[in-house]
Amino acid sequence: MNRKSHRNDAVDFLSVVMKPSDHNALAIPRSAGFTLVELITSIVIIGILAAVVGPRMFDNTAVSTRGYIDEVASALRYANSIAVSSGCATAVTLTTTDYKVWQHPAAGNTCALGGAWSTPVQRIDGQGTVTGNAPAGITLSPATQIVFDGRGAVISGAPPTLTSGTHTIKIDVVSGMVTVQ
């Protein structure tokens, strides 16, 4: 037998065993992959999503606003606790872009009852004074001064509701309790 007869025998055998629809089963399958149209469509969709969602992901104004309003509320609470623990009045001066916490200068071992608010309150860790600046583009309104007495009550009149963006700070006149909404 020569090679041609072996080949013919194999072809004859396969034609008997296989159905006519199975002839493509021996064909080499196309490699699986994406067409050019599918790739371009995917790139266009990703580009549109990046243009719409990207700026929102990197805009941290809402987070900065909430962070600053929480920082101011903490400074107000700290001023209240300093007033109660020292028995001396404490003032928080708020502008649209910063805050500072003050006390009257001490008169010996007692609180000065009047005069300028010229003694800055020290941070609890002793590393500076209780002050802060708003992040760029963030403001607090209205500018005001809130004074807590030695019992923690607000003695500078009814404090306004402080607002920054969609967040507010409210201070109870009697208890000096500070809430953020």
C-alpha positions in Angstrom: 0.0 0.0 0.0 1.2 3.4 -0.8 0.6 6.6 0.9 -2.2 7.7 -1.4 -4.2 4.6 -0.7 -3.9 5.2 3.1 -5.1 8.7 2.6 -8.0 7.6 0.5 -8.9 5.0 3.0 -9.0 7.6 5.8 -11.1 9.9 3.7 -13.5 7.1 2.9 -13.7 6.1 6.5 -14.5 9.6 7.7 -17.1 10.2 5.0 -18.9 7.0 6.2 -18.6 7.7 9.9 -19.4 11.5 9.9 -22.6 13.0 8.9 -22.5 15.7 6.1 -23.1 18.4 8.7 -20.0 17.4 10.7 -17.5 18.1 7.9 -16.8 21.6 9.4 -15.9 19.9 12.7 -12.5 19.1 11.4 -11.9 22.7 10.3 -9.6 24.8 12.4 -11.7 27.1 14.6 -11.3 30.9 14.3 -9.4 32.4 17.2 -11.7 33.9 19.7 -11.3 37.7 20.1 -13.0 41.1 19.6 -13.7 42.7 16.3 -12.5 46.2 15.6 -16.1 47.6 15.9 -16.4 46.0 19.4 -13.1 47.5 20.6 -13.9 51.0 19.3 -17.4 50.9 20.8 -15.9 49.9 24.2 -13.3 52.7 24.0 -16.1 55.3 23.2 -18.2 54.1 26.1 -15.2 54.3 28.5 -14.4 57.8 27.3 -18.0 59.0 27.9 -18.0 57.6 31.4 -14.6 59.1 32.2 -15.9 62.5 31.0 -19.1 62.4 33.0 -18.1 60.6 36.2 -14.4 61.6 36.4 -14.9 65.2 37.6 -17.4 64.0 40.2 -15.0 61.6 41.6 -12.3 64.2 42.1 -14.5 67.0 43.4 -14.0 67.0 47.2 -15.9 70.2 48.0 -18.7 68.3 49.8 -16.2 66.4 51.9 -14.1 69.5 52.6 -17.3 71.4 53.6 -18.4 68.7 56.0 -14.9 68.4 57.4 -14.6 72.1 58.1 -18.1 72.3 59.7 -17.1 69.4 62.0 -13.9 71.2 62.8 -15.7 74.4 63.8 -18.2 72.4 65.8 -15.3 70.7 67.7 -13.8 74.1 68.4 -17.1 75.4 69.8 -17.4 72.3 72.0 -13.9 72.7 73.2 -14.4 76.4 74.0 -17.5 75.4 76.0 -15.6 72.8 77.9 -12.7 75.2 78.6 -15.2 77.8 79.9 -16.9 75.2 82.2 -13.6 73.7 83.5 -11.9 77.0 84.1 -15.0 78.9 85.3 -13.9 81.7 83.0 -15.8 83.0 79.9 -14.5 81.8 76.6 -15.1 83.5 73.2 -15.1 81.9 69.7 -14.5 84.5 67.0 -15.8 83.2 63.6 -15.2 84.9 60.3 -16.2 83.5 56.9 -12.8 81.9 56.4 -11.4 81.1 59.9 -12.0 80.8 63.7 -10.1 81.5 66.9 -10.9 80.7 70.5 -10.0 83.4 73.2 -10.2 84.1 76.9 -9.7 87.3 78.8 -6.2 87.6 80.4 -6.1 86.2 83.9 -6.0 88.6 86.8 -3.9 86.7 89.2 -5.7 83.4 89.9 -9.1 84.7 88.9 -10.8 85.4 85.6 -10.8 88.9 84.3 -14.4 90.0 83.9 -13.8 92.3 81.1 -11.4 93.7 78.6 -10.2 92.5 75.3 -10.2 88.9 74.3 -6.5 88.7 74.0 -5.4 85.3 75.4 -5.7 82.5 72.8 -6.8 79.2 74.2 -4.2 76.5 73.9 -4.9 73.1 72.3 -5.3 70.2 74.6 -2.0 68.8 73.4 -0.2 72.1 74.1 0.9 72.3 70.5 -0.4 75.7 69.6 -3.7 77.5 69.9 -7.2 76.6 68.9 -7.5 78.2 65.5 -8.4 77.1 62.0 -8.8 78.2 58.4 -11.4 77.1 56.0 -10.2 75.1 53.0 -10.1 76.9 49.7 -13.5 77.7 48.4 -15.3 76.9 51.7 -16.9 79.6 53.7 -18.9 79.8 56.9 -21.7 82.3 57.6 -22.5 84.5 59.3 -19.4 86.0 60.9 -20.0 86.3 64.6 -18.6 85.9 68.1 -20.0 83.4 70.5 -19.2 83.7 74.2 -19.6 80.9 76.7 -19.8 81.7 80.4 -18.3 79.6 83.2 -21.5 77.4 83.3 -21.3 76.7 79.5 -24.2 78.9 78.6 -24.1 81.3 75.7 -24.0 84.9 77.0 -23.4 86.8 73.8 -27.1 86.6 72.8 -28.8 84.0 70.8 -26.2 82.5 68.5 -27.1 82.4 64.8 -27.3 79.1 62.9 -23.9 78.8 61.3 -24.0 77.5 57.7 -21.5 76.1 55.3 -22.8 74.6 52.1 -25.7 72.3 53.1 -24.5 71.8 56.7 -25.5 73.8 59.7 -24.3 74.2 63.3 -26.8 75.1 66.0 -25.9 76.1 69.6 -28.3 75.8 72.5 -28.3 79.1 74.4 -28.8 77.5 77.9 -26.7 74.4 77.7 -24.2 75.5 75.1 -24.7 72.1 73.3 -23.4 72.2 69.8 -25.2 70.1 67.1 -24.3 69.6 63.4 -26.9 68.9 60.8 
